[in-house]
Amino acid sequence: MGIDNLPEDISIARLWNEALLEAIRNDFARPTVHARNLFHTSVAMYDAWAIYDDTATPYLIGNTVHGFTTVLEDFTPNEDLEVSVNKAISYAMYRLMTHRFQNSPGLEETQARFDLLMNKLGYDINNTSLLYEDGDAAALGNFIAQSIIDYGLQDGSREATGYDNAYYEPANQAYALDDNNNPPIQDPNRWQPLGLDSFIDQGGNIIDSNVPPFLSPEWGNVYGFALSDEDKVTYQRDGNNFHVFHDPTDPPYISLTEENAASDAYKWGFSMVSVWQSHLDQNDGVMWDISPNSIGNVDISTFPTSYTEYPNFYNFFDGGFSSSSGHTINPVTGNPYEVNMVPRGDYTRVLAEFWADGPSSETPPGHWFSILNYINDHPMFEKRFEGQGDILDPLEWDVKAYFILGGGMHDAAISAWSVKGWYDYIRPISAIRSMAERGQSTDNTLDNYHVGGIELIDGYIEVVEVGDPLAGFANQHVGKIKLYTWKGHDFIGNTETDQAGVGWILAEDWYPYQRPTFVTPPFAGYVSGHSTFSRTASELMTMMTGSEFFPGGLGEFVAKANEFLEFEEGPSVDVVLQWATYRDASDQTSLSRIWGGIHPPADDIPGRFIGQVVAEDTFDFAVPYFNGSLNTEENELPIRIYPNPVTDGLVFLSNTIGNETIEFFDINGRRIELAKITFDEFSRTTSIKLDVSATGLYLLKVNNTSKMIVVKD
């Protein structure tokens, strides 16, 4: 098809974004790398469009970003405006994506798709000119791509050396999953690499190393979008810097010498992962209404602000959130949501697979781009920015929405992985197995007592006794720990017909609900990338669309019976995942990682808080590029609030002029007087002393913008 034959509601940006998502599905499963690819390609499309627009300001082209400068000469298109901008976007995307996926395991198919799209659009892929001054849109696109390529080669990602690690070293030696003689873990609070006979990533690619290295532990070195030095804390380990953005402070650590609150929280959280995996059986007789009528609408004021509060937030034995009240009616239709009853064991397994990296393996940041495209296609969705004003044409909406979401996903990746790299926190498979290996920490009269062991829970975590079916031929397993949980891959002979089911297994045989050739992502758990990405995306969707609700008040995905699950049969019925709001979808994502055996609650909640802050900062940073206010004196830079969380009662506002209206409220909207406000004219920084004693969530309103902040002891 030629460029003139494009459907009116499908922009050139959408075509190239779909090509990008398909390229990601055929590449190595690297969330950080692809968050960066999604961002840089979004910049390419936005900048190409902005160069033609009378009001908008390009982000990179013609500017200096993180010390990297490009010069944009005068450009007057030599053909029709719409034809020219579509051509510039296409060449920019083609050149940039061809460069970024040149080493992809799916290169042949990916490059063929890029070439085919250019051919269908009527563009010559051999036109590599950068001389755009005569009005050639193809050359302009090539110039944009080359500028972003050059920027990316010095942005701290180590792209030129295959995104390798410069200095990170794991604290623990690899745990060989197929070896029963692993030595005890050296540090039960640090990440442990896993050794597999064959490692296949979530994109289905065979990885050469049987012990995959930590992915992107130094990602805090990468240039972000809206992130600033005010968001960053720098730590040192072995003489190397680890830059941490939106530092959540320490997760709960286990002690091998004494009982304490942190140890209790560690044991509680990782044990809950095993308990929740007892929910992965469609035949347990438990039926759930998974419609927005019953699930969703979690009250943000109930979010715990410390790990000692997690037991009040999660339902330890039955699963889900304690405060998930659902929605009384669909606000769009005015009718109640229809009941959607399914076996809990089907729902939980579908959740674990659907949210793992997207239903088509486009990685979590790519999954949220797919959801954005799903929203864009909804017949009830109107492309009004922030839900107001005129309906934008498809291209303007897409380049702006991709630019915002791309910037948010990139900053979410930098923030989450900067935390992962520094705190280097253990995953459930290592924590559960190592605790059980040490013994139990409930009854000190038993021979297998250890203060750093796992806590016993009747019906879920018990000691193997003589006569137990798990005792072994010569009672060699007597005294070991057993778990009532998902039984694992040893009970699946044929993935098309078999289910592992739930029952008692030795703790040393516990597995997450993941593929046996993958088991657990090759990087630390704390904080959850899924929680960070999803919270960022859900808040940005809300801000961009002007509504917290999906179009029509309902988003859906259908997992077909006995077709959707990959490594065991199921689900037994069609499972229709449903969400009323974008935040409901985000909350569901976070739960899926617990049922999937990948994260304890301690990884989840801080990721959500980081995602919230990243979303707010991203939106505030991006919008001035659209409306021409970026370089005006009154709005040269957006006001930033830091630190968040607040630990000493002091909050700072950067880029202020001293006459801002500042108000402070609790989560219920009650105004709280501020103890002291001080403005420093030289640094353009306002310091605020908060007069609060209770930890929790608060709102700080600056002029007409409200920011959620977390106050901790």
ABEGO torsion letter per residue (X at the ends): XBAAABBAABBAAAAAAAAAAAAAAABBBBAAAAAAAAAAAAAAAAAAAAAABAABBBAABGBBBGGBBBBBBBBBBABBAAAAAAAAAAAAAAAAAAAAAAABAAAAAAAAAAAAAAAAAGBBAABABABAAAGBAAAAAAAAAAAAAAAAAAAGAGAAAGGBBAABBBABBBBBAABAABBBBABAABBBBBBBABBBBAAGBBBABABBBBBGAAAAABBBAABBAAABBBBBBGGBBBBBBGBAEBBBBBBAABBBAAAAAAAAAAAAAAAAAAAABAAAGBBBBABAAABEGBBAAABBABAAAAAAABBAAAEEBAABAEBABBAAAGBBBBBBBBBAAAAAAAAAAAAAAEAAGAEAAAAAAAAAAAAAABAABBBBBGGBEBBBBAAAAAAAAAAAAAAAAAAAAAAAAAAAAAAGBBBAAAAAAAAAAAEBAABAABAABBAABBBBBBGABBBBBBGBAAAEAAGAABGBBBBBBBAEAAABABAAABBAEBBBBBAAABBBBBBAAAGBBBBBAOBBAAAAAAAAAAAAAAAAAGBABBBGGBBBBBBBBGAABAABBOBABBBBBBBABAAAAAAAAAAAAAAAGABBAAAAAAAAAAAAAAAAAAAAAAAAAAAGAAABAAAABBBBBOBOBBAAGBBBBBGBAGABBBBBBBAAGBBBBBABBBBBAAAGBBBBBBBBABBEBBBBBBEABBBBBBBBX
